[in-house]
């Protein structure tokens, strides 16, 4: 699924997503303030602001072994016929909490932002295949991303080393790109254990709400 949003409509999206997503989940990367007698949830992470500082101990000690690596941002140049694209690539994740401030899952994303573009008018497109079945890798390396993984020819085999090629048809020419992996696809994973946590994502509403939270968090 592809969701393309002109930058001028981002504020409206944030409001709409907030109303929709809070029906099931607490705000991604910004858990509710705990009561005085409770322990603060694990540290937040993700979004274009990078990893936020940890809150305290408690649930963080249990969740920490499941934590994905810190966000990584690099500068890239893509040489294409008749043009070169300079852009910033980020591989990161956003933590999703439940209504009590307990961490539920880390949702991984990969973003590509064209350098020198006017963020006030530059569109951004969110791409995801939907969970819990498929990651965004097919959209990223088979369609819209800066690089393409050839999926045909005699050299293609399950054991072949990945050899990506510049994608002359990338959408990065006209929009920034954010590829999102729903929970249990790609690098996205559960932090919480138990059937209730899984049921909160393994449903139409749960899947949609978690993606909506990631979009809202990325736009902040």
N, C-alpha and C positions, 0 to 999 in steps of 0.2 A: 504494500500500500504506500502511496506517495501523498504527502500533504505539503503543498506549496503555499507560502504565505509572504506577501509583500511586506516589507519592513514597516510601512506606514500603518499596517493593521495589526501590529504586534500587541499594542496596548489592549485592543478589543479582544484579541485572542486570550491574553492572560486572564482577563476578567471572566470570559466564557469558560475557559478550562478550569479556573478555580472553582466555579459553581458546580461543574460536572464532576471533577475528580474527587472533591472532598467528601463525596457520598460514601466512598469506601476506604480511602486512605488518608492519613495525615499528610501534610506537605512534605514533599521530598526534600531531604537535606535540612529541614528546619522543623524538628519534632516539637510538639506542644510542650510548654513549660511544665515540668513535673511538679507535683504537689510537694509540700515540704517534707513529707515522710517518705517520699520515693527517691529512687536513684536516677540521676539523669541518664538518658540513653547514650549510645555510642556516638563517637565523633562523626560529624557530617562530612560529606565529601561530594565533589562533582560540580558540574556547572562550569561556565566559562571563568568563574573566579578561582577555580582550583579547589584544593582540599581545604576545608575549614578546620579550625582547631578542635580537638577532642573536647567532649563535655566533661566526663569524669570516669570513674571506674564503675563497677556494677555490671550492667548488661554488656558493656564494652569488652569486658574480659572474656565473655562467652562468644561474642561476635567477632572479635579480632582475628582468630584463626581463619575466618572465612573471607576476610577483607581482600579485595582485589588490589593490585599494585597501584601506586600513586599515579595520578594523571600525568601524561607525557605529551609535551607540545614541541613540535619541530617546524622549521622553515623548509619549504620544498619549492622546487622549480620544475615545471613540466614543459618539456620542449615538444611542441606540436607543429604540424605543417602551417607555416605562415604566422606563427605566434608562439609566445612563451607565457605561461601562467605562473606567477609567484603567489604562493598561498601558505597559510598556516594550517598545519594538520594537528589535531588533538585526539589522542586515544584516552578516554576517561570513563568514569562511572558516576552514577548518582544513586545515593542511598535513599530508599523508600521506607518510611516508618508507618506504623499503625496508629490508631487514634489515641493510644496510651503512650506514645513516644518510644515504643520498642522497635528496633530495626527489623524489617521484613526481608529486604532483598537489595542487592546492588545491581543496577541496570547499566550495562555497558553501552557506550556510543563511540562513534568516530566522526569527527567533524572536519570539514574543509572550508576555510574562509579566505576569499581572495584578498591579497594584500593591496592596500591603497584604495579600496572601494569605500564609498560613502555608506556607512552603516545605517544612516537615516532613510535611505532609499533602496538599499540593496535587498533583494528578496532572499529568503531562506527557505529551503525545502527539506522536510523531514521524511525519511524513507524507512519503512519497516515492513516486514513480511507477516507479522502477526504471530502470536504464540498460542500454545506452547509447541509449535511445530517447526518453524523456520527462522533462521537468523537473517540479518540484513546483508550477509556476505554476497548473496546472489545478485542483489541490486547494486552493491558496491563494485564488485569485480566482474559483473556480467552486463552492466548497463550504464549507470550514471556516474560512477566514480572516476577519479583522475587516472586510474590504471585499470587495465582489463586483463583478466586471466583467460587465455585462449582455451576454449572448451571443445575444440574439434581437432581433427588431424590425426595422423598415425602416431605422433609422439605422445598423445594423451593416454595416460594410464593412471590407475589409483596410486601407484608408487612413484610417479614422476614428480620431480621437484617443482614447486610452483615457480613459474617464470612470467611475471606480470609485464605487460607492455603499456606504453602510454596510450590513453584512450582519446582518440581525436574527436569522439562524440560525447565527451564528458559534459555534464550540465554546468560545470563550474564556470563556464564562460558567462552565464547569465544569472546564476543563483548560487549562494552558499549552500552547502550540503551537510546534513546531519543524519547519519545512519544509526538506527537504534535497534538493539537486540532485546526483544521481550524476554522476560524471566524464563530460564531453562533453555534458552537458545544462545548460540555464540558464547560470549564470555559472561553473560548475565547469570546470576545465581541467587539462590535463597540464602539468607542469613539466618532466619528463624527456622526452627524445626517444628514438626507437627502438621497434622492434616489440615487444621484450620488455616494455617498460613498458606498452604498450597491451594486450598479451595478459593482463597481470596484472589488468586491470580488466574487459576485455571477455570475461567468463565468468560463469557463475552464481556460483561461489564467490568470484571476485574482486569482483564487484559487491556481494555480500552482506557480505563482509569489510570493504570500505571503508565501507559504511554503518554497520556495527557499530562500527567505530573512531570514527566521528564521534559516534555516540550516546554511547559511553563517554566520549569527551573532553568532550562538552557537559555530561554529568552530574557531572564532577569539580568 
